[in-house]
Amino acid sequence: EDDGDAGRRIVGEIYPRTGRAFLVGVTGAPGTGKSTLVDRLIAVIRRGGVKVGVIAVDPTSPFSGGAVLGDRVRMNAHAADPGVFIRSMATRGHLGGLARATSDAALVLDAAGYDVVIIETVGVGQDEVDIVSAADISIVLLVPGAGDDLQAIKAGVMEIGDIFVVNKADRDSADRVVQGVASNLALKTYEPAEWKPPILKTEATAGAGVDALWSEVGRFREWAAVHRQERRRQRYVSRLRDVLASSFLRYVDGVLAAGEFDQYVEAVASRTRDPYSVVQEIMS
């Protein structure tokens, strides 16, 4: 998480032991009940004796720079279960709904023998959809009665959902949200072999509908084993690009003299240089 050499060395050592865990992404706007649903989902998964790891990406504390531990507090019912490991992780300003170290943390849990790793994003907006390149399946939570019921349907998260869940389904407008999602999905033509995202209703606080959700995850996993090899490959493309970009920036920081970057910034701010020529000079 500190982005140091030790962490990169650990990933290199454990990497051959990874690739067995199934990564489940849970995303949605703030207040949709992601943490409560994950808590119930852990209980359902554990009934089958499956080890579960959870990475809960929280907002960054403005005081400590660490994670605001709201998610772990909500999941403390599993604190004494040796088959469950829950880790909060601060975004540290990283956009996309995840922290920069999330994928590496998932690798550690994978190598440690956790069969399912749940990645819960911080509350996402319209373009914070990194979860699609970090997980094997993306579960998108929606909730009725949050002002504009179709706001999330207009957002970028609509593009990434493998399963849509309307949580807090006891509310009156839940059926309207289900119909809105269904109408949106109907705009796309699905081939017979293609996965059409199901729309489920849950009441996470009562545990209603969570068993059905886990059954759908299992059905998707069987389908993806045959039809989703390209998505898995695309995940590695995204990861490699991300590591390459951060490594290049680290390299640049090490090459530039003290204060040199600030001089470039001042030149761009004063309009004596343009950003592209500055970047080209740095790269050269």
C-alpha positions in Angstrom: 0.0 0.0 0.0 3.0 2.3 0.6 4.1 1.6 -3.0 7.6 0.6 -1.9 10.2 -1.9 -3.2 9.3 -4.5 -0.6 5.7 -4.6 -1.8 6.7 -5.1 -5.4 9.2 -7.8 -4.3 6.4 -9.7 -2.4 4.1 -9.6 -5.5 6.9 -11.0 -7.6 7.4 -13.9 -5.2 3.7 -14.8 -4.8 2.6 -14.2 -8.3 3.0 -17.8 -9.5 0.7 -18.9 -6.7 -2.1 -16.7 -7.7 -5.0 -17.0 -10.2 -7.2 -19.4 -8.3 -9.4 -17.0 -6.4 -12.7 -15.6 -7.9 -12.8 -11.8 -7.6 -16.2 -10.3 -6.9 -16.6 -6.5 -7.4 -19.4 -4.7 -5.6 -20.0 -1.1 -6.6 -22.6 1.6 -6.5 -23.4 5.1 -5.3 -22.9 6.0 -1.7 -25.7 4.9 0.5 -26.8 2.0 -1.6 -26.0 -0.5 1.2 -22.8 -2.0 -0.3 -21.2 -2.8 3.1 -24.4 -4.4 4.5 -24.9 -6.5 1.4 -21.2 -7.7 1.5 -21.7 -8.6 5.2 -24.7 -10.8 4.3 -22.9 -12.2 1.3 -20.0 -13.3 3.5 -22.4 -15.2 5.7 -24.0 -17.0 2.7 -20.6 -17.9 1.1 -19.2 -19.2 4.4 -22.1 -21.6 4.8 -20.4 -23.5 1.9 -17.1 -23.6 3.8 -15.4 -21.2 1.3 -12.7 -18.9 2.6 -13.5 -15.2 1.9 -11.2 -12.2 1.7 -12.7 -8.7 1.6 -11.0 -5.5 0.5 -13.2 -2.6 1.5 -12.0 0.6 -0.2 -12.9 3.6 2.0 -12.6 7.3 1.6 -9.3 8.7 2.8 -9.3 10.4 6.3 -8.4 14.1 5.9 -6.5 13.8 9.2 -4.5 10.5 9.1 -4.5 9.9 5.4 -5.7 6.3 6.2 -9.0 4.7 5.6 -12.2 5.8 7.3 -13.1 2.4 8.8 -16.8 2.4 8.3 -17.0 -0.7 6.3 -15.0 -2.9 8.7 -17.3 -1.7 11.6 -20.3 -2.9 9.7 -18.8 -6.3 9.0 -17.6 -7.0 12.6 -19.9 -10.0 12.9 -17.2 -12.0 11.1 -14.3 -10.8 13.2 -13.9 -14.1 15.0 -14.2 -16.3 11.9 -10.7 -17.6 10.8 -12.1 -18.2 7.3 -12.7 -14.5 6.7 -10.2 -11.7 6.3 -11.4 -8.1 6.0 -9.1 -5.1 5.1 -10.0 -1.5 4.8 -8.0 0.5 2.3 -7.9 4.2 1.7 -8.2 5.6 -1.9 -5.4 8.0 -1.1 -6.8 10.3 -3.8 -6.8 7.6 -6.5 -9.8 8.0 -8.7 -11.8 5.1 -10.1 -13.5 3.9 -6.9 -10.4 1.8 -5.9 -7.1 2.3 -4.2 -3.9 2.0 -6.3 -2.9 -1.1 -4.3 -6.2 -2.9 -4.5 -5.2 -5.3 -7.2 -2.0 -6.2 -5.4 -3.9 -6.8 -2.1 -6.2 -9.1 -4.0 -3.2 -11.1 -5.2 -2.0 -11.5 -1.6 -5.3 -12.9 -0.5 -5.4 -15.1 -3.6 -2.0 -16.6 -2.8 -3.0 -17.0 0.9 -5.7 -19.4 -0.1 -8.9 -17.3 0.0 -11.3 -18.8 -2.6 -13.4 -15.7 -3.0 -12.1 -12.1 -2.8 -14.8 -9.4 -2.6 -13.7 -5.9 -3.6 -16.1 -3.3 -2.4 -15.5 0.1 -4.0 -15.8 3.5 -2.4 -19.1 5.1 -3.5 -18.7 5.6 -7.2 -19.9 8.4 -9.5 -20.4 8.3 -13.3 -16.9 7.4 -14.4 -15.3 5.7 -11.4 -15.5 2.2 -12.9 -12.1 0.7 -12.3 -13.7 -2.3 -10.8 -14.4 -3.8 -14.2 -10.7 -4.3 -14.8 -10.0 -5.5 -11.2 -12.6 -8.2 -10.7 -14.0 -11.2 -12.5 -17.6 -10.1 -12.0 -19.1 -6.6 -11.3 -22.2 -6.3 -9.1 -23.8 -2.9 -9.4 -26.1 -1.8 -6.5 -28.9 0.7 -7.0 -31.4 2.0 -4.5 -34.9 3.4 -4.9 -35.9 6.8 -3.5 -32.6 8.6 -3.8 -34.0 11.7 -5.5 -33.7 10.7 -9.2 -34.3 7.0 -9.2 -32.7 6.6 -12.6 -29.6 8.7 -11.9 -27.3 5.6 -11.6 -28.8 4.2 -14.7 -27.6 7.2 -16.7 -24.2 6.9 -15.1 -21.1 5.0 -16.4 -21.7 2.2 -14.0 -24.5 1.0 -16.2 -21.9 -0.1 -18.7 -20.0 -2.4 -16.4 -22.7 -4.4 -14.5 -22.7 -8.2 -14.8 -25.5 -8.3 -12.2 -27.7 -5.4 -11.1 -29.1 -5.4 -7.6 -31.9 -3.1 -6.4 -31.2 -3.0 -2.7 -33.7 -1.7 -0.1 -36.4 -3.3 -2.2 -39.0 -2.9 0.5 -39.3 0.7 -0.6 -42.3 1.7 -2.8 -40.3 2.8 -5.9 -38.1 -0.3 -6.1 -40.1 -1.8 -9.0 -39.7 1.5 -10.9 -35.9 1.2 -10.6 -36.1 -2.4 -11.8 -38.2 -1.4 -14.8 -35.8 1.4 -15.6 -32.7 -0.9 -15.6 -34.6 -3.4 -17.7 -35.6 -0.8 -20.2 -32.0 0.4 -20.5 -30.7 -3.2 -21.0 -33.4 -3.7 -23.6 -31.7 -1.1 -25.8 -28.8 -3.6 -26.4 -29.2 -6.7 -28.5 -27.8 -9.8 -26.9 -26.6 -12.8 -28.8 -27.8 -16.3 -27.6 -24.4 -17.1 -26.1 -24.0 -13.6 -24.5 -24.6 -12.9 -20.8 -27.6 -10.7 -20.2 -27.2 -9.1 -16.8 -30.0 -10.2 -14.4 -31.8 -7.7 -12.2 -32.3 -8.8 -8.6 -34.0 -7.3 -5.6 -32.5 -7.5 -2.1 -33.1 -6.3 1.4 -29.6 -6.5 2.8 -30.5 -5.5 6.3 -32.9 -8.5 6.5 -30.8 -10.8 4.3 -33.6 -11.2 1.8 -32.5 -12.1 -1.8 -28.8 -12.6 -0.9 -28.9 -16.4 -1.5 -30.4 -15.7 -4.9 -27.7 -13.2 -5.6 -24.9 -15.7 -4.8 -26.6 -18.3 -7.0 -26.5 -15.8 -9.9 -22.8 -15.2 -9.2 -22.3 -19.0 -9.5 -24.2 -19.1 -12.8 -22.1 -16.2 -14.1 -18.9 -18.0 -13.0 -19.8 -21.1 -15.0 -20.7 -19.0 -18.1 -17.5 -16.9 -17.8 -15.3 -20.0 -17.6 -16.3 -20.7 -21.2 -17.1 -17.2 -22.7 -15.0 -14.6 -20.8 -11.4 -15.4 -21.4 -11.0 -12.1 -23.3 -12.2 -10.1 -20.3 -9.6 -11.8 -18.0 -6.9 -10.9 -20.6 -8.2 -7.3 -20.7 -7.8 -7.2 -17.0 -4.1 -7.9 -17.3 -3.8 -5.3 -20.1 -5.2 -2.7 -17.7 -3.0 -3.8 -14.9 0.1 -3.8 -16.9 -0.6 -0.3 -18.2 -1.3 1.0 -14.7 2.0 -0.4 -13.4 3.9 0.9 -16.4 2.4 4.4 -15.9 3.2 4.6 -12.1 6.7 3.1 -12.7 7.4 5.7 -15.3 6.4 8.6 -13.1 8.5 7.1 -10.3 11.4 7.0 -12.7 10.9 10.6 -13.8 10.9 11.7 -10.2 14.2 10.0 -9.7 15.8 11.5 -12.8 14.7 15.2 -12.5 16.9 17.4 -10.4 15.4 19.0 -7.2 13.1 21.8 -8.2 13.2 21.0 -11.9 9.6 19.8 -12.1 8.4 22.9 -10.4 10.2 25.0 -13.0 8.3 23.1 -15.7 5.1 23.8 -13.9 5.8 27.5 -13.6 6.7 27.6 -17.4 3.3 26.0 -18.3 1.4 28.2 -15.8 3.0 31.4 -17.2 2.2 30.3 -20.8 5.9 30.4 -21.8 5.8 26.6 -22.5 3.0 24.3 -23.5 2.3 21.0 -21.6 3.1 18.8 -24.7 6.5 20.2 -25.4 7.4 20.0 -21.7 6.4 16.4 -21.5 8.3 15.6 -24.7 11.4 17.2 -23.2 11.1 15.2 -19.9 10.6 12.0 -21.9 13.6 12.7 -24.0 
